[in-house]
Each structure stands twice: as structure tokens, then as C-alpha cells.
């Protein structure tokens, strides 16, 4: 799998695109004004303790307080039967790390289980544990890295060995851990002299995270269109991975994404419908609780029989769904409604294709299986705002419902209001109705307008105002 990473670093936002065999597979956007708080460590102050929810709210100096669940406070305690307010008190200072961005009305989620990611390892100063990346499949290599980690890790602290550490020497791991341990010592020192709420550590920006989290030996090229960002990356790689410096290049053109035909793909990401190469299509619907994906045969009619057509459509859909989940960064509970299959063999093959596609995803996911209704259940970790939340706001017309009242419905509401007015003690017998053009067209139909005027014994004039909201109207007394 050949990877190319494109970084478009502008004044307002930075965009990173991952191309796998020339296909856009992942997109990350970070804006200057909102920043990136996942991974940040804060010295917070407890504002509220809710024993009934087994949680506390922590002031970190942001607009929204961080949410700290009891399971994230005591990950090493198997039972949590004691009263929460015996351990946490309002006004108490506490060191926390953000693990999930603010989502909607919810504030960021925090933990006291702190981690500091490096190039080859992740330091966990609050636990005593060694973990090896699940992407390293060789048993011998996993054991070698475990032994190295045991030798070089600080006493009493935990370490996770990252995928890019595969094949690396003891010196590489030791150098990375030394830097992280020094960083942890500085955070502790800063926390002692800093008054809460305050940030003790901020995770690096997207440009540096690309180097830390994405660059590996199978990278073909990293292209950056900002001179300062390019120089920062080269300097960092020169110290940590000099063999990768030659794969970084600076793009001097006007628009990096347009040059690689990505702008159109970028704009397609928020469309509800995604076409498959076979002619079938996917429908994505998001709710507060979960995301639903529906698979349809569409234009694909197959060549042999219905069962084969369904199977081929579902098989292609499984791979595309895995790709779209990464691209759109959809997290939480996901329900997939594949086209009904009759054979167990086909069902298992489609599940296997979905799981295979998800192996490329850096974000942890779990395919639970097929329900009694034939729906596929899965989950995907949600830690940051997805593109939908970042790029879009609720529609001012429908307020996020995705639909507005139909013109006939609004027309009926207007008639009801006119009937109420005609029964009142008012002497007004002539009215002007101002409405959206589509509503006005229904209301002003000659036969309907004549019938309404005769029914209510009034004269009625209908005016179409394009600037009006489709659900809004005005009924005015006609003074003429």
C-alpha cells in the first residue's frame, strides 16, 4: 500500500489528506481559531461533583467544563462502591488530560490516566504496564520490543510501543523515552507553581502530528505547501528519522489540493449519497445516538442472478463503508443495513471484507456482528469533532431537521388563521397574506382563492415574498 500525504497549511486552517494507491482515504482539518485540545493536559478545578452520575465537571479555563467519569478517575480500581464525593470535592485541584473533543452541547471528556506520545513510544506515567501496537503482527518482533521497553522504561511507569518502532533499536526507544520522561518532569514542576485552571501541556499542531503519527517506512511522499511548515518537518525528521527526509517535498504551486484533484472529493464528503463503482449506492444518515448506513443496488442489475447481484453490491459496499468512515471520521455506534443475503457464506464474506477494510483505519473500531434483523452493528472510537461538525452548522431554515413544512401544510395553517380572524369581533373584511412563493402559489390558485373568499366573506390578496422563510407568513389588514 503506497501512501502519499498532502499538507495544505493556510492562515486559517491546516488540512491533511492521506492517499492510498492514489485514492483519498483520510482527511484531517484543524483550524487556527479553535485549535486541537485532545491530548492537552490541564490543571483543573472541580466545579461540581455528581454522585448520581458517578462523574465530576472540571473547570479547565475553557467555555465548557470537562466531564470526568469515575471510570476515568480510577482505571486501576476494579470496584468503585465508595461515594464519589468522598474522593473528589468541589474546589479541589486535579490534573487531567482531554481524550474527547466537545461534541454538540457536551463538553470535552477527560481522564486522569495521562499519556505522552512520542515518535516510537507512548509514555504512561500513571500506570505500570507495557503494551505493543496490535499492528505489529510478528510474534518474535513483539517479544523483542517488549524486552527493549522493559529495559529502557522509567521505573514504575508504563509504555506503549508504537507501530513505527518495528525494527528500531534500543537506542531509538531510549532516546524517545528520555525526551518524554523529561517532558513529564517539566509538567509536574509546572503544575506545582501554576494556579488552576491552566494548561500544563498542549499537544503539537497538525503538521507535527503528521510526522509523529503518520510517517512510516511505506510512505512514498509527504508534500507540504507552506515553507515554514516544510522546514519544521525537515528539522524534526533530521533528528528522529533522517532516512525519511528525502521523502518530504515542498510544493510551490498555488493550490495543492486542486493540483491533486482533491477539492471535488473534499466537497463530496458531506453528501448523503455515495455511489459505488458497480452502480449501487450508500446512504448515510446521522442522529444524536448513532449513524445509519443503508446499502442499495441502485443501477446495478448484475449478470447472473439476484443473489449474486446482492452479494457483489454488498462486497463492494463493505470496502467503501470502511473508507468513508475514515474520511468522514464517523464515530460512536454505527448500524449498517446491507441488502438481505440468503446464505451464511455470503454474510460472513461481507463481514470479513468490512473488517479487512477497517484494518487500514488508525482509529479503533469493533464489528459486533449481525443482529436478528440482519443489521450489522459496529462501533468506532470518537475523540475529536468530525468534519460534519466542523464544516457545517444547523440549517437556519429547518433548524437541523433536514426538512421544512410543505407548502400545502403552511397554506392550511394560513387558512386556519384566517378562519379564526373572520370569527373575531374585528370589522376587518379584507386581508393581505405575505408568504414564500411556493406557499403563495398554493394559496393563490384561482379556484381555491375564490372558494376561501366566499367561505369567509372576505377579500384576500396574496403576495409572494422570496426573502421569507418557507414556514413563515404574515396576515395583514388591507387598508385600501
Secondary structure, 3 states (H helix, E strand, C coil): CCEEEEEEECCCEEEEEEEECCEEEEEEEEECCCCCCCCCEEEEEEEEEECCCCEEEEECCCCCCEEEEHHHHCCCCCCCCCCHHHCCCCCCEEEEEEEECCECCECCEEECCCCEECCCEEEECCCCCEEECCCCCCHHHHHHHHHHHHHHCCCCCEEEECHHHCCCCHHHHHHHHHHHHHHHHHHHHHHHHCCCCEEEECCCCHHHHHHHHCCCCCEEEEEECCHHHHHHHHHHHHHHCHHHHHHEEECCCCCHHHHCCCHHHHHHCCCCEEECCCCCEEEEEECCCEEEEEEECCCCCCCCCHHHHHHHHHHHHHHHHHHHHHHHCCCEEEEEECCCCCCHHHHHHHHHHHHHHHCCCCCCEEEEEECCCCCEEEEECCCCCCHHHHHCCCCCCCCCCCCCCCHHHHHHHHHHHHHHHHHCCCCCCEEEEEECHHHHHHHCCHHHHHHHHHHHCCEEEEEECCCCCCCCEEEEECCC
